[in-house]
Amino acid sequence: MPIIFRSTPVSEPLTFDSVGNHWSQESVRRPKGYPLYHYLQTEKGCGCIEIQGKSYLLNEGEGVLTAPFVRHSYSGKTEEWLTLFSTFTGTIESSIAKILGNRQIVFIGKDQGTKIASLIVSIMGKYENPPVDAKALSLDCYGLLLHFVDGVYTRDLMEDPLYQRYIAPVIKEIETNYDSELTVNGLSGQVYITPQYLSRLFGRFLGCSAYEYLTTYRINKAKEFLLTDPRMEVQKIAQRVGFLDTSHFIAMFKKVTGLTPLEFRRLN
């Protein structure tokens, strides 16, 4: 059984939306990215992944984790390219960015790749022997995510003085006060730079503008409310995540997820 997709509503804090191994990988092109955190690792052969215009080789045992909506494509460089992969979701999906140091891309070397492959083999075994223990798989999901915390790109980011001086305080402000009337002008003013420079720094370090980061964070929090409190009205959720206008919230939610809030709630 090389691939498994989630077939039940999201109820665990963190879980797999899909997971697989020994997969004969075909070429994939995602100009708008993937809606969830997505990990891809080479098991056999070699592949090439292009992320935001830059190309990287994935040799055996090497992998890459990409954040939601990061533009990418990949294809095999050898006649046979076998991969393993996983995508992550859950009721606290928005916390994944914080776990990963807010990196948009994390590359994994062979040493960590060996550990990840072993864990995914174990996870696949649990799916193949029902009944599936959802709580145990949620713990496995969290454990797998921890393998990305020490990724070299995450470590380099946290040591960059520009990131520490300008980006980290803004991210903290967004995570703490996302329900308030935050604007890019106000956020940039808190770190004494122009809105344009703040967005350029966000693009450099996180691959998105400051406004896109704020919006995505709010939408992810809205997903949590939609799933954990099925009786909460959409208007109330909009207010809880910092949108003053419900119609604008619905439009932005659909732009980010492809679904209206109620469609997302029914689907999950």
C-alpha positions, 0 to 999 in steps of 0.5 A, spaced: 500 500 500 504 505 497 499 511 498 494 513 504 489 519 504 485 521 510 478 519 509 475 521 516 474 529 519 480 532 522 479 531 529 486 530 532 491 536 533 496 534 528 495 528 523 497 526 516 492 528 510 496 523 506 502 519 506 506 514 502 512 510 500 515 506 494 511 511 490 513 511 482 514 519 482 511 522 476 512 530 474 508 535 478 507 542 477 504 546 482 504 554 480 500 555 486 503 551 491 500 545 495 495 547 500 498 544 506 505 543 508 508 537 503 514 533 504 518 529 498 524 525 499 527 520 494 528 513 495 531 511 489 534 514 483 534 522 483 529 528 482 529 535 480 525 540 484 524 547 482 521 552 488 520 559 486 524 559 480 530 555 483 532 548 482 535 543 486 537 536 486 534 530 490 538 524 491 537 518 494 535 519 502 534 527 501 528 531 501 525 537 502 519 540 506 515 546 503 510 550 506 503 551 503 502 555 497 509 555 495 510 555 488 514 549 486 514 543 481 518 537 480 520 531 475 525 525 475 532 526 473 533 518 472 529 513 469 526 510 475 524 515 481 521 512 487 519 517 493 516 517 499 512 523 502 507 526 507 502 532 507 500 535 514 494 537 517 490 538 524 486 542 528 492 546 530 495 546 523 497 553 524 502 552 529 506 548 524 509 554 521 511 556 529 514 549 530 518 549 523 521 556 525 516 560 520 521 557 514 518 556 507 523 551 505 527 546 509 531 541 506 533 534 509 540 531 508 541 523 508 542 522 515 535 525 517 532 522 511 534 515 513 530 517 520 524 519 516 524 514 512 524 509 517 518 513 521 514 513 515 515 505 514 512 504 521 506 509 520 505 505 513 505 499 517 499 502 522 495 504 517 495 497 514 493 494 520 486 496 522 483 499 526 487 505 526 490 508 532 488 515 530 492 518 537 498 514 536 498 517 528 497 524 531 504 523 535 507 520 529 505 526 525 508 531 531 514 526 531 516 527 524 515 534 524 520 535 529 525 532 524 524 538 520 526 543 526 533 542 525 533 543 518 539 547 516 535 553 512 531 554 519 538 554 523 541 559 518 534 563 518 534 564 526 541 567 526 540 572 520 540 579 524 535 582 519 530 576 520 531 577 528 531 585 528 525 586 523 521 579 521 521 575 528 518 581 532 513 582 526 511 575 526 510 575 534 506 581 534 501 577 528 501 571 532 499 574 539 494 579 536 492 577 529 485 578 532 486 586 532 486 591 527 493 589 524 496 592 518 502 592 514 503 600 515 502 599 523 507 592 523 512 596 519 512 602 524 513 597 530 520 596 527 521 602 524 522 601 517 517 602 511 511 597 509 515 596 502 521 594 506 518 590 510 514 586 505 521 585 501 524 582 507 518 577 508 519 575 501 526 574 502 526 570 508 519 567 507 517 567 500 511 571 501 509 579 503 507 581 510 500 582 508 500 575 505 503 572 511 498 576 516 492 573 511 494 566 511 495 566 519 488 569 520 485 564 515 489 558 518 486 560 525 479 561 522 480 553 520 481 551 527 475 555 529 471 552 524 473 545 526 473 545 533 467 549 534 462 547 529 456 551 532 460 558 532 457 562 526 462 565 520 461 572 522 463 571 529 469 567 526 471 573 522 471 577 528 475 572 532 481 572 527 481 580 525 476 581 519 471 587 520 467 585 514 464 578 514 464 578 506 471 580 505 473 574 510 469 569 506 472 572 499 479 571 502 478 564 505 476 562 499 482 565 495 486 561 500 483 555 501 479 554 494 472 553 499 468 558 503 468 557 510 462 553 510 464 548 505 471 547 508 467 545 515 462 540 511 468 537 507 472 536 514 
